[in-house]
């Protein structure tokens, strides 16, 4: 489904925008079903499997699965998020400062990456992506406004994408704030270097035009944000989804875990319950404090690879500790040595 240039854009720049990716009849059917059952705001929308047969079909559509397989390099994938939700136009109080501003509003979002909402750890370095995120639009920018804005990655030396990724709300001990003006005021007061870094991000953002059927494929480590809808516009409806490789456990389900192997059609209702379900949604509102307090056993139950797992390189352990400075991750830190050009690691204290 994706061309070589589209795959390269996702892998190198962090995103690709594809119009008319799915059949028109399926988009139209989903629009009709969402008129009958209006989705609520994010985290209270229509979650897979929902009452909308068309949204369910879109979530596991063969073209979508094939595109994800192209990007991740494997057909063994799992669906961890599929939620249709509505964004509302700004209220008459929007734009006011102080008491009336809602720090958690998603109308005019702060610049961010999505990984804190989904990862129990930290994304791997850029060249080893583990997940595909996406937004499918059911309305038009001309009518609704509110186009997504993104910061394209500009090569390996791009300082905006220097690893690890820490300069955002909810990461590195910073408060979780969604509203752009409130977030940037916070950084100017508490972390001037981060504030300057973030100003450079805003200066580079580009707007992505959309219409019904437009598909925005991006990564959990792509800088992006939502912008306000036009005043008086109808609600804008989208489907947010996330896929990962089948072997990944440290990216936690938003609302489902549906494994898909190869070309076979998955069972839309083959969704198990698990300890980690819903944890990602709590992290969206600052629930990462639970990870700061969690025991090794609880972390493992949620999906964090256990101490001693090959996942834990020294750099990954350092990145996770920087993301969660108030947590205890010392048991995960390996001792690494360079042996004939390879990094060989063992847990501290092991022989």
N, C-alpha and C positions, 0 to 999 in steps of 0.2 A: 504493500500500500504506500510506503514512503519511498521517495527517490533517494539517490545517493546524496544529493545536495541537502535534502531535508534531514537525513540522518546526520550528516556532517554538521549542520547548523545546531542541532540538539546537543551533539557531543562536544562541540567546540565553543559555541556561543551561549549554550545553556537553554535554548528553547527553539521551537519551530511553530509557526502558525500555518494551519492548513484549512482552507475553505472547502465546503462541500465534501467532507470526508466520508460521511455516512449517507445512506439513501434518504432522499427528501421525504418519502412517505413515512419513514420512521421518525424523523424530526417533527413532522406535522402531527403524527399520532401522539407523540409525547407532549407537544404543545396543547393539544385538545385535552389530554388526560390531566395536565396540570391546571387547566382552567376549571375542571371539575373538582380536583383535590389540590388546592393551592399549597405549595410547599412553604414551610416556615423559614425563618432565618437559619444561617449556618449553625449546625449542631442540633437543630430542631426541624430539619427538612424531611424529605422523603428518602429514607435509607433503604438500600438494597437488602433483601428483596422487599419491594414496596407494593402498594396497591396499583401502581402504574406498570402494566405489562410492557409498555414500550420502553420505559426507563430501564426495566430489568433486562430487556433484550439488548439495549444499547450497551449496558455495563459488561456484557459477556460477548459482544458482537465479534465475529471472526476477524473482521478488518481491524478492529481495535486491538485484539489479542496479537494479531500478526505484526502490527506496528510496534507494540511493546516488545515483542520478541526480537524485532530488528534492532531496536535501541539497546536492549540489554544483552543481546547475543545468545539468547536461550529461549526455547519455547516452554520451559518449565518455570511458570510464573504463578503468582498468587495475587488475587484482588484483596486489598486491605481497606479500601475506602470507595464507596459509591453513594453519594448523597446529592440529591437535587434540592436546591434552596433558592430563596428569593432575597434580593437586596432591594431595600426601599429607598426612595428619593430623600434628600435631606429635609429635616423638619425646619420649622421657622426659627428654632433656636440655634440651628447649625451656624458655626462661624463665631459664636460668642465665646469669650474667654472666661476663665475663672470658674465660678460655681456651676454655670450652665453647661460647661463642656464635659462630655462623657469620655473619660480616658479609654474606655473599652469599645468605643464606637468603631465600626468598620466602614463608615462612610468615606472618610479620607484617610486611608491607612498609612501607617509608618512604613518606611522601606524595611523589608525583612526577607528572610529565607523561611521556607516552610519546615525545615528539618526539626526545629524544636517542638513542633506539634506532633511529630511522628517518631523520631529517633529516641531510643533509650540511651544512646551513646553519642556519637558524632559521625557525620558522613565520612566515608573513605576519601582519600585524595582524589582529585578531579578525574583522573583517567580510569578510575575503577568504579563507575556508577553502579548503584545497587537498586535504584528505583526509578520509576517514571510517574510523574504527576501530570494531571491534565484538567482542563476546564473546557466543557462543551457548552456553547452559548445557544439559547433558544429565542433571543430577541435581537434587536438591531441597535447598534451604537447611535445611529441617526435619531432613533426615537427615545432611547433611554440615556445615552451618554455613559459615563462611568467606565471608560475603557481601561483595561489593565495596562500598567506601565512596567517595563522591564529594563534591567541594565545588562546589555549584551556583554559577555566576556570577550576581551580583546587579547587572546593569546596567553601563553604560559606565564608571561611576566606581568600580567594585569594585577596591580596591587589591590584592586577591589575584590579579587578572588584569591588572595593569599590565604593559605591554609594554616591553622584552623580558623573557623568563622565565628567571631565573638562579638562584633560591634553591632548588637541589636538588642531590643528589649527582651527580657526573659532569659538571657544568656550571660554567663560570666558574673553572676550576682546582680545584674541590672534588673530593675523593676519591669514587670510585664505591663506594657502599655500598647494599645492598638492605634489610637488616634495620632495622626502625624504631628500636629502642632504641640500636643502635650508631650509626646515622646521626644521631640527635638528640644523642647524647653528643658526637659529632664536631663538630657545628655549635656546640654550647654552648662547646666549647673553642676553636674556631678562628674562628667568625664569629657573635658574639652577636646582631647585628642580624638575620641570617638565621634564627637559632634562634628569636627572638621572632616573626618573620614566620611561621615554620612552626608554632609553637604555635597561632597564630590559625587556621591552616588546619585543624588537628586539631579545634579547638573548633567548627568549622562543618561537619564531615563528616557525611553522612547515609548510612544503610545501604540497599542496594538488594535487596529480596527477590527470590528466583529459584526457579524450578521447571523441570522439563524443557521445553525449547522457549522459554524466556525469552531475549529478545535485548536486549542492552545496546549501544546505538549511542552513541559518544562521539567525541571529537576528540583529536588528538595534543597539543593545548594545554589539555586538561581535567585539573585536579588530581584524583587518585584514588589508591586503593591496595587491595591485597588483604589480607585478614585471616585468622587461623588457622582451620583446620578444627577440628571437635570432636574431642577425643581418642577414639580407637577408631572413628572414622567411616571409611567406605570412601573410596577416592580420588574426588575430584571431577573430572569430565571436562568440558572446554569446548573450543570451537573459536574461536581468535583469528584475526581477519582484518583486512586493511587494503586499502582502495581509494583511488586518487587520480585526479585528472583525467589524461587521456591525455597532455597536453602537459608534465606535470611530470617533471623528471629529478632534481631535488635531494632527492627522497625515495627512498631506496634500497630495493631489494627485500629482503624477509626471506628468501623462498625461491622466488619465482617472479615473472615479469612476463607477465601475460596480458591483452592488450588486448581490449576489448569495445566494440562500436559498435552502438548502437541496440538493436533487439529480437532481432537474430539470435543464435542460440545459439552461443557460442564453442566452439572445439575444446578439450576439456579437456587435451589433450596438446600443444597448440601453445605450448610454452614454450622460448624460446631460452636459450642460455647467454650470460653477459655478465660483464665484468670485476668489476662491482659485486656480484654474487650472494654472499650470505653476509656481506657487510660489516656489515649491520645487526645481525646476531647477534653479531659481534665487538664492536660498539659497546655492546651490552647489558652486556658485561663489561669495559667500560673501553677498548675498542679505538679510541676517538677520538684517541688519541695518534698514530695513523698519519696522521690529517689534519693534525696539528700539524707533522709532518715532510714532508708530501707536497709535491711540486712542483706548479706550475700544470698541467702536463701530466697528472700523476697525478690531481689533483683533477678535471680535466675528464673523464678516463677513468671516474672513479667516478660522475660525473653533476653535479658542481658547475658551474653556469653560468659561462662564461669571463669574464675581465675585459672590460668594455665592453658586456656583455649588459644589456638594459633591466631585467633582474631586480635589478641592483645600484644601488638607491637609496642615498643616504648613510645613511639610518636602518637599512637592511638590512645594509650593510657594518659599521656600528657594532655592531649586534646580534650578528652572527657573530663579530666580534672580541672582544666581551665573553664570548661562549660559549666561545671558544677563545683565552684570553689568552696561551697559550704558543705559538701558531701565528703564521705570517706571512701576513697577509691584506691587506697594504698595496696590492698591485697591483689589488685589487678595489674600492678606495675611489674613488668618483667625486667630482668637484667639482660641486656643485649650486648653481644660481642660481634665484631666484624671478623668473619672467618672466610678467607678466600673470596672476598667481595660480597658475601652473603651476611645477612643479619640473623644471628641465631640467638634465641632468647630463652630464658628460664625464669621461673618465679624467684623473687628475692628469697634467699635463705635455702633454696634447693641446691642439690649437688648433682 
